[in-house]
Amino acid sequence: WDVNGLLDRSGNSPRRCLLILSAFLGGYEGILKEIQESKAVADPTKLGSASHSLKGVLLEAGSTKASKIAALMEQLCKEGKKDAAEALWPELEEETILFSKVVSEVHQELSQPMQ
């Protein structure tokens, strides 16, 4: 997890970090659903677009591994390699969910009143 990058993007502000993490937590599940739907209808354009969106929210929140997988999925779609892109789905889904659990824990910590 690129915590330093997250801190840089937030200007070292815990409040801004919280906003970035809140945006991730509020959006990633919908994008995962878009990816599943685009796979179901075999739409490589939609799959590439959804992968791009997921890559963006993952990068903003500081993901390293999952964002790289999403970027590769997006690139494969652009190259017309839909089957190869779809083959990355299980790993991307797993890494995104694992990352979301870490983000959720950090989000909870940042949400607590300072003592």
N, C-alpha and C positions, 0 to 999 in steps of 0.2 A: 504494500500500500504506500503510495507516494504522499505521505503526510506533509512533507516539506512543500510539495507543490500545492497541496490544498491550503496550507497556511499562507503561501505566497499569493494565491488567487484571492484569499480572503483578507489580505492586508494584515495578517496576524490577529484578526478580530474573531474571538470566539462566537460572537453573534453572527457574523457573516459565514463562518464555518457551519454554524447551525442551519442557516438558510440554505447553503449549498447542499448539505446532507439531507435537509428536509425535501428539497427539490428532487434529489435522487430517489429518496424513499417514496415520494409521491408519484413518480413517473416510471420507474423501471418495470413494474409489473405489467403496465399497459403496453409497453414496448415489447416485452417478452411475448405477450399475447399476440401482438401484431406479427411477430416473427413466426409464431406457431400457425397463425391464419394464412400467412403468405406461403408457408411450406405446404399447407393443406390444399391450397389452390394452385400450387406449382407456379407461383409468380415470382420470377427472379428479380424483377425490377422492384417490386414491393419488398422482397426479402432484403435486397441491397439497401433500400431506403431505411427500413426498420433497423438493420444492422448499423447503419450510419448514425441513426438517432440514439441507439443504445451505446454505441462507442462514445458519443458526445457526453451523455450523462455519466457514464463510467469514468471518463477522463476528468470531467469537472469535479467529481467526488474523490478522485485520487486513485482509482483502480489502475493497476498495472497489467496483471495477467488477463483479466476478462476483457479489458479494452483492446488488448492486442488481438485476442481471438475475434472480437467483433470487427476490428479493422480488417483482418484477414478474410472474414466472411464477406464483408462489403466488397473487397477487392476481387474475390473470386466471382461474385455476382457480376461485377463490371466486366470481367473477362469471359462471361458466359459459362462459367463452370458451376452451375447450380447444384449439381450432385455433390461436388466437393465442398461447396459452401454449406449445404444441408448436413453433411457429415460432421461438421464442427458444432452443430446445434447442441448435442448432449453436453459437451464440455463447456460451451458458452453458458448454457443454462445453469449448470452446476456451479461454475465459478462466479457467476452473477449472484446466485442465491447465497453462496458462502460470503461473498463480499457484502451483500445486503445485511447479513447477520452482524458483521463487524460494524458496519455503518450504523445499524440500529442501536447497538450497544454504546457507541461513541455519542450518537445523537441523544440517547437517554442521559448520559453523563453531562453533556453540555447543557441539557435542558434543566438540570438541577440548579437550584439557587446557590450562588456562591456563599460560602461560609466564612 
